[in-house]
């Protein structure tokens, strides 16, 4: 199917929010700016994530070293947003102001000892090790009674919020379930006959228009409701609410599918900044959920309308984005 001929509102079934597909304002891949290559370094300070500088970080929580030299390392964040233990006790001031201590965990997962080995450059074994470490740490967070939810993120490029260039992820164990996850739960509740993401995989495979990577165990699509150009969704085929309870093969397959999606993204847009967001069920899982990954290229800036209404405007229809991502070579041949 061709992209819509006119602008179209589409509803996100996960959150219930509306997005606008503004094909009339269509942008080409070369219209998007690639990331600023150098994340600012602290003057005179060596990269704390490179081998030989391990003393620059707190002691490792986990080290994955199958050959005797570490390949993946997990350390506490030196400047945590959440730290300490204890219950989330609310304090009320003046009847209006409510606060609570930001207890929890904040960790850094270093993908590789190589300074420039980003996710898209990891081979199957290395991406599998990263996913294993991610699964292990989320499972470890679940043993802390005060942590309700763990958010794993990747910020690649300064525009995406990265403060250090050495590729890494962050895991934030927080004492509450964020509103985004609550919104997604409502989306699952509205589809009692079939999990909304299982249905997404089935429907998108049947249509084929928005599928970017179609593996036996994980699928990548540019979702029907994409709120930004080249947004992608990585869905494990195996239905599981929480990442740590998935089969090891499903977890690894999702990581490889994400890696392959990033390779295609860079082939189309160049070295663009992006965020990866893992959504998994809270540690005390409730109801129906299906863990997944959001890949969000930083191709645009939210202006006043988006910030005032929460309605995103996407200038590249997901059908067109998927076609370009499936065949970056054809795109280059057209000079687009």
C-alpha positions in Angstrom: 0.0 0.0 0.0 1.2 3.5 -0.8 1.5 6.1 1.9 -1.7 8.0 2.5 -2.4 10.6 -0.1 -3.5 13.1 2.6 -2.7 13.8 6.2 -4.2 11.2 8.5 -4.8 10.7 12.2 -3.8 7.3 13.6 -4.5 6.0 17.1 -1.8 4.2 19.0 -3.4 1.1 20.4 -0.8 0.7 23.1 -1.4 4.2 24.7 -4.7 5.4 23.2 -3.0 8.6 22.0 -3.4 10.0 18.5 -0.5 10.8 16.1 -0.7 12.7 12.8 0.9 11.2 9.6 1.5 14.4 7.7 2.5 13.0 4.3 1.9 16.4 2.6 5.0 17.6 4.5 7.0 14.6 3.6 10.8 14.8 4.2 13.5 12.8 2.5 16.2 10.9 4.4 18.9 13.5 3.4 16.7 16.2 5.0 17.6 14.8 8.5 20.7 15.9 10.2 23.2 13.3 11.4 24.4 13.4 15.0 27.2 15.4 16.4 30.0 12.9 16.3 31.8 13.9 19.5 30.2 13.8 22.9 32.0 16.3 25.0 34.7 14.7 27.2 35.8 16.0 30.6 39.1 17.8 30.0 42.0 15.6 30.9 39.9 12.7 31.9 40.3 9.3 30.1 37.2 7.4 29.1 36.0 5.7 32.3 34.5 2.8 30.4 37.6 1.8 28.5 39.8 -1.1 29.7 42.6 0.0 32.1 40.4 2.8 33.5 38.2 0.5 35.7 39.2 2.5 38.8 37.3 5.5 37.4 34.0 3.8 38.0 32.6 2.2 41.2 33.3 -1.5 41.5 31.6 -3.7 39.0 28.3 -5.3 39.9 28.7 -7.9 37.1 31.5 -8.7 34.7 31.0 -11.0 31.7 34.4 -12.3 30.7 34.1 -15.7 28.9 37.7 -15.5 27.7 39.2 -14.0 30.8 39.0 -10.4 29.5 35.7 -8.6 30.2 33.4 -8.1 27.2 30.4 -6.6 29.1 30.6 -4.8 32.4 27.9 -3.4 34.7 28.7 -0.7 37.2 26.8 1.7 39.4 26.2 5.1 37.9 28.6 7.6 39.4 25.9 10.2 39.5 22.7 8.3 40.2 19.2 9.7 39.7 17.8 7.0 42.0 19.7 5.5 45.0 19.3 4.1 48.4 16.7 1.7 49.9 13.5 1.9 51.8 9.9 2.4 51.0 8.5 5.2 48.9 7.1 7.3 51.7 5.0 10.3 50.5 5.4 13.7 52.2 2.5 16.3 51.9 3.2 20.0 52.2 0.6 22.7 52.1 -2.0 20.2 50.9 -0.6 20.5 47.3 3.1 19.6 47.2 3.8 15.8 47.4 7.3 14.5 47.5 9.1 11.2 48.2 12.7 10.0 48.4 14.1 8.9 45.0 15.1 5.5 46.3 16.2 2.8 43.8 19.1 1.8 41.6 20.9 3.4 38.7 23.4 1.3 36.7 25.5 1.5 33.6 25.8 -1.5 31.2 28.9 -1.1 29.1 28.4 -3.0 25.8 32.1 -3.7 25.0 35.6 -2.8 25.9 36.1 -1.2 22.4 35.4 2.5 22.6 33.6 2.8 19.3 31.8 -0.6 19.2 28.2 0.5 19.1 25.1 -1.8 19.1 24.9 -2.0 15.3 28.5 -3.3 15.1 28.1 -6.2 17.6 28.2 -9.7 16.2 25.7 -12.3 17.1 27.7 -13.6 20.1 28.4 -10.1 21.5 24.8 -8.9 21.2 23.7 -12.1 22.9 26.0 -11.4 25.8 24.6 -7.8 26.1 21.1 -9.1 26.2 22.0 -11.7 28.7 23.5 -9.1 31.0 20.4 -6.9 30.6 18.1 -9.8 31.5 20.2 -10.7 34.5 20.3 -7.1 35.9 16.5 -6.6 35.5 16.0 -10.0 37.3 18.3 -8.7 40.1 16.4 -5.5 40.4 13.2 -7.6 41.0 14.7 -8.9 44.2 14.7 -5.4 45.8 11.3 -4.9 47.4 11.3 -1.1 47.0 11.8 -1.3 43.2 8.5 -1.5 41.3 9.9 -1.1 37.8 13.2 -1.1 35.9 13.7 1.1 32.8 16.5 0.2 30.5 17.5 2.8 27.9 20.2 3.5 25.3 21.1 7.1 24.5 23.3 7.3 21.4 24.6 10.7 20.4 24.5 14.0 22.2 21.1 14.9 20.7 19.7 11.7 22.3 21.0 12.6 25.7 24.4 10.8 25.8 27.0 12.3 28.0 29.8 9.8 27.2 30.7 8.5 23.8 31.6 4.9 24.8 28.5 2.9 23.9 26.5 1.9 26.9 23.0 1.4 28.3 21.5 2.6 31.6 19.2 0.7 33.9 17.1 2.7 36.4 15.2 0.8 39.1 12.5 3.1 40.4 10.0 2.8 43.2 6.8 3.4 41.1 5.3 2.2 37.8 5.6 5.1 35.3 2.6 6.4 33.5 3.8 5.2 30.1 3.6 1.6 31.3 0.2 2.2 32.9 -1.0 3.7 29.6 0.2 0.6 27.7 -1.5 -1.7 30.2 -4.8 0.0 29.3 -4.0 -0.7 25.7 -3.6 -4.4 26.4 -6.8 -4.4 28.5 -8.7 -3.0 25.5 -7.8 -6.1 23.5 -9.0 -8.9 25.7 -9.4 -11.4 22.8 -5.7 -11.2 21.7 -2.6 -9.5 23.0 -2.2 -6.3 21.1 1.4 -7.0 20.2 0.8 -10.6 19.2 -1.9 -9.2 17.0 0.5 -6.5 15.7 3.0 -9.2 14.7 0.3 -11.3 13.0 -1.3 -8.4 11.1 1.9 -6.7 10.0 3.3 -10.0 8.7 0.1 -10.6 6.7 0.3 -7.1 5.2 4.0 -6.8 4.8 4.0 -3.1 4.4 5.6 -2.0 7.6 7.8 -5.0 8.4 11.5 -4.1 8.4 13.0 -7.3 9.9 11.0 -10.5 10.0 12.8 -13.3 11.9 11.3 -16.4 13.3 11.6 -15.2 16.9 11.5 -11.4 16.6 9.9 -8.9 14.3 10.8 -5.2 13.7 8.1 -2.9 12.3 7.6 0.8 11.7 4.4 0.9 13.6 1.1 2.0 12.1 1.0 4.7 14.7 4.6 5.9 14.4 4.9 9.3 16.0 8.3 10.2 14.4 10.1 9.5 11.2 11.7 6.0 11.1 10.4 5.0 14.5 10.6 1.2 14.9 9.2 -1.3 17.3 11.0 -4.6 18.1 8.5 -7.3 19.2 9.6 -10.8 20.4 7.3 -13.4 18.7 7.1 -15.4 22.0 4.5 -13.9 24.3 6.0 -13.0 27.7 5.2 -10.2 30.0 8.6 -9.7 31.5 11.9 -9.9 29.7 13.7 -12.0 32.4 11.0 -14.7 32.2 11.3 -15.0 28.4 13.3 -17.9 26.9 17.0 -17.1 26.4 16.5 -17.6 22.6 13.7 -15.0 22.5 15.8 -12.5 24.4 18.8 -12.9 22.1 16.6 -12.8 19.0 15.2 -9.4 20.1 18.7 -8.1 20.5 19.8 -9.3 17.1 16.6 -7.8 15.5 17.4 -4.5 17.2 21.0 -4.6 15.9 19.8 -5.4 12.4 17.3 -2.5 12.6 20.0 -0.1 13.6 22.2 -1.2 10.7 19.4 -0.4 8.3 18.7 2.9 10.1 22.3 4.0 9.6 22.2 2.9 6.0 19.3 5.2 5.3 19.9 8.2 7.6 23.6 8.0 8.2 25.0 8.3 11.8 21.8 9.6 13.3 21.3 9.9 17.1 18.7 7.6 18.6 17.2 6.3 21.8 16.3 2.7 22.6 13.7 2.1 25.3 12.9 -1.3 26.8 9.3 -1.8 28.0 8.8 -4.8 30.3 6.1 -5.6 32.8 6.6 -4.3 36.4 8.3 -6.6 38.8 5.0 -7.4 40.4 3.4 -8.2 37.0 -0.3 -7.7 36.6 -2.7 -8.6 33.8 -1.7 -9.0 30.2 1.5 -7.5 28.8 4.1 -8.3 26.1 7.6 -6.9 26.6 9.2 -5.0 23.6 11.7 -2.4 22.5 11.1 1.1 21.0 13.8 2.4 18.6 13.4 6.2 18.4 15.7 8.1 16.0 16.2 11.7 16.9 15.3 13.1 13.5 13.0 16.0 14.6 12.2 18.4 17.4 8.9 18.6 19.1 7.4 22.1 18.5 4.7 24.0 20.3 1.8 21.9 18.9 3.3 18.6 20.0 4.2 19.9 23.4 0.9 21.7 24.0 -1.3 18.8 22.9 0.8 15.6 23.2 -0.2 14.8 19.5 2.9 14.0 17.5 3.3 14.9 13.9 5.3 12.5 11.7 6.4 13.7 8.3 7.4 10.3 6.9 4.6 7.7 6.6 5.7 4.4 8.3 4.9 2.5 5.1 7.5 4.7 3.2 10.0 4.4 6.0 9.7 0.6 6.1 10.2 0.4 2.3 13.4 2.5 2.6 14.7 0.5 5.6 14.1 -2.8 3.9 16.1 -1.8 0.8 18.6 1.1 1.6 20.5 0.2 -1.6 17.4 1.1 -3.8 17.1 4.4 -1.9 20.7 5.3 -2.6 20.2 4.5 -6.3 17.4 7.0 -6.5 19.5 9.8 -5.1 16.8 10.6 -2.5 
